[in-house]
Amino acid sequence: MAEKSFFQKLKRGLFMTHTEVIDKVKEAFTPELGVDQGVVDALEEGLLGADVGAELTGAIIGKVEERIRQNKIRDMDELSRIVKEETRALIPQQVMQTIDTSKSKPFVILVVGVNGTGKTTTIAKLAMRWKGEGKSVLLGAADTFRAAAIEQLQMWADRVGVPLVKHKAGSDPAAVAHDTVAAAKSRGVDVAIIDTAGRLHNKAHLMQELAKVHRVIDKELPGAPHETILVIDGTTGQNGVSQAEAFLKSANVTGIVITKLDGTAKGGVVLSIMRQFQIPVKFVGVGEAADDLIPFDPNDFVEGLFDAE
């Protein structure tokens, strides 16, 4: 039942992206002609419009054209099935990977990403998720460059009902990260989630800061952080790919969360990110509610995106 619920949420969240692709194809499709070049061109336009990316779009179209040459495709259902098959074959064969917080106590998660991606909200939703599973959660406000970031995380911590470790604005982010891990150890906390700064206008400084935070956490708790999660705003489309490149080079990212898919027709960027980077997508955000941050299943994603209905 839960799996069906997740899929329905995902499909609703992908409505705008699904429409971007499928409606263009349906407009070009004539039953008497079957899937002709006009339909293929419309599919290509839809994939590019959904920010699947030029490279992956070209690969999908090439495979579809090959299948058309082999066998005449007569209807939308058959075209949909072929697009799903070829897309799944072209992206990494990732199975659904959630975050297993039972591997360590405390289990430390570092959250990185550009400001405005939904990073703080994602932290709150993750905290609610694990608190709902009966685990104790501690948050750390290591985005000390912005007083508003500390205040926002405090607001979420109060709302979720979990403690927050914070220093004054302008403090050393690594010191906050250290104190968060130390507090999690001393209090016997199950999960510690640490926010970080997301300024990209000075990439070198930001990446140096993240590397320092990593070192400090590992020194306090060897092997930590156990996950470094990059949060990407799905509405930014291919700009999300650029953000991923910047952080993957310096932040030891182990997983990706893509937010706001319900508010964009650019959700195809998820496929582009999967194709380009060998980092698993762990969760996707498809709404404002706490349970709208759902575990990412690549097969369900492709199914929801290219379903002919």
N, C-alpha and C positions, 0 to 999 in steps of 0.2 A: 504493500500500500504506500509506504514511504517513497519507494523508488518511483512509482507512478506519479505521486505528488510532486517530486523533484522534477520529473520530466515535464509535467504540465506547467510548472512555474517557469522552467527554462523556455518552453515553447512560447509562453505568453511574453516573456522577457525579450525573445528574439523576433517579436512580431514585426517591428519596423525594418529590421535587416532582412527577414524572410520576404517581406513585401517588396523591398528594393530589388531582390533577385527574381522572385517567382512572377510578380506582376508583369515585369518587362517581358519575360519569356511567354507568358500566357497571351499578352497582347500581340505577339509576333506569330503565335501558333495558329495554323489552320488545319483542321482535321484531315481535309482532302489531300493536303500536301505532306502531312507528317512533319518530322523534324528536318527542316531544310536549312540553308545557309542563313536565312533571315532569323531563324530561331537561335541558331548558334551565335550569331552576332549579338542578339539580344541577351543571351546568357552571359556572354563576355562583358557586355556593357553593365549588366546587373552585378556581376562579380566584382568588377572594378569599382562600381558605385558603392558596393558594400565594404570596400577597403580590404578585400581578400589579398590585394597586392598584385603587381604586374607579373612577377615571376610565377607565383602559384596559379594565378588566373590562366596564364599562358600554358602551363602544364596541364591544367584541368581541361581546357579547351582542346588542346592537342589530343588528349586521350578520348574525349567525347567524339571528336571528328574521326578518329581511328575506328571507334566503335560504330559510327554511322556508316563508314565505308564497308565495314564487315557485314553489318545487318541494318536494314532499313528500320528506323525507329518511328513508330506510328503514333504514339500517344504520349501525353505528359507524364503519366505514371512511369512509363518505361524510361523516359529521359531522366526523371527524378531519381529512379533507382540507379541508373548508370552514373549520374553525377555523384551520388552518395558513395558508390563503390570506388570510383576513381579518386575522389577526395580522400577517403579513408586510406587508400593505398599510398597517397602522396604525402600525408602527414605522419609524424612519428607514431609508432604503434604504442601509444601511452595508454596504460590501463588507468582506471580511476584511482587517484592518489590523494587521500586526505592526509592530515597531519596527525601522526601517532604520538600523542603527548605522554604516553606511558613509558617511553624509552628512557626517560631520565626524570629525576625529581630533585630540584625543579627542572622543568623543561623550558628552555629559554628561546624565545622567538624575537628576532630583530625585524622591525618593519621599516622598509625604505620606500622612497618614491617621491615624485615631484609634488610640491604643495598644490592642493586643489584636486588631487586624484581620488579623494575619498579615503585617504589613509587612516585618519582618526576614526571615521565611522566604521571602517573595516575592523580596526582594533576593537572597538566597542562590540561589534557583532560577533567577533571571535570570542571575546570575553564572555558574552552572553551564552554563546554556544557551549563553552566548556563549563561555565557555572551551572548551566542547565543539566549537564551530565554529572553534577555533583562534585566537580573539581574546584579547588581553591585557585583563584587567579589574582595576580598582582600586576599592576601597570606601572610603567616607568616613562616619565616625560623628558626624554632626552633631546627633543627639539627645543633647545633653549634659546635659539636665535629669535624666536617670536613669542612674546608674552601671550599673545592670543592662542598660540598652539597649546601652551600649558593650561590656560584657562579652559579651552575646549575639551582637553583630555580630562581635566578635573570634573567638568560638567558630566561627561560620559561615565566617568568612574562612579560619581555619585548616583547617576541614573541606574547604572547596572548593579551598583552595590558592591563594588570591589575597591580595595585600597589603591592609592597612587603614591609613588615615590617621585618627588619633584624638588628642584632647587629654584633659585631665583632666575629670572630671565637674564641671559648673558653668561650664565655659569658654564663650566666645562661639560659638554655632553657626555664625555667618557666617564666623568665623575658620577653623573646621574646613573649611567648604565651600570657602573660598578656597585653603587649603593642599592640599586634595584635587585641585582643578582645576590648581593650579600643579604639583603632583607628577605628575599625569597628562600635562601638557604636557612637562615636563622628561624624563620617562621614556619618552615616545613610546607611551603606553598607548592602546589602542583605545577602551575604554569605561570611564567613571567613573560609579559609582552612589552617590548620596549619600542616606543616611537622615536623616530630620528628626524633631523632636519631634511627639508626637501628643496632647498634652493639649487637651481641649476644654472643661474647666471654666472656662477663661479665654480665650474665643475671640479677643477683641480683641488680647490680648498675643501669642497664638500666631500670628495672621494677620499682625501687624506684624513678627514675627520671620521668618516665611516670606517676606514682601515684602523684608526686608533681605537674606536669604540670596540671593534672586533677583538683587538689585542687585549684590551682591558678586561672584557668579558671572559675571554679564554683563560686569562691569568687567574681570575677569581674563581672560575669553574671550568677546568680543563675540558675541552670538547664543545663548549658552548660558544656562540649560540648554536642551538641544534637545528634551527631553521632560520634562514634569512629570506623574508618574503617581500617581493617587489609588488607594489600596488600600481596598476596602470588604469587610467580612465579610458573606458571603451569609447567614449564619445570623441576622443582625439584621433581615432583612426590610425593612420600610418605614423603620426607623430608619436604614438605609443611605442612603435618599433624603435624610433630614435631614442626614446627614453630608456627602453630596455637595453639598448646597446651601451649607453653611458653607464648604467648601473652594473650591468653584467661584467664589465671590464674590471670593476674595482670593489664590488660589494659582496662577492662570494654568494650570489643569490642562489637559493636552492629551490625556490618555488615562486609562482606568480599568481596574483589575484587580479582579475579584471573586473572593474566595477561599471555600473551605470549602463549595462547593456540594454536595459528596457527603454532608455531615453535616446537611442541612436539607431541610425540605419547603417552604421559602420561596424557592426559586430563581427563582420568577416575578418577583422584584424586579429581575432583570436587564432584563426587558422594560419594567418601570415606569421604570427609570433611563434606558433608551434613549429611551423616549417623552418623558420630561420634559426631558432635557438633550441638547444637541447635541454631546456629547463621545463619541468612539468607545470602545467596550470593546475592549481590546487582548488581554487574556488572561483566562482563568478557571481557578480552582484546583479540581480534582476529586479530590484525594487527597494523600497525604503524600509520595509519591515525587517526585524531581526532575523527572521527565518528566510529572508530573500537572498541571503548569502549562501549559495548552495554548492555542494561538492561538484567539481567539474568532471563530467563523463564525456570523453571525446566522441564516442559513438552517438550518444544522445544529442550532442551539440550538432553534429552533421545531420542527424535525422531531423531535428527541429528546424535547421536552417534551410534544408532543401526539400522538405516534404511538399508534394505537389498540391496538397489541400489548401 
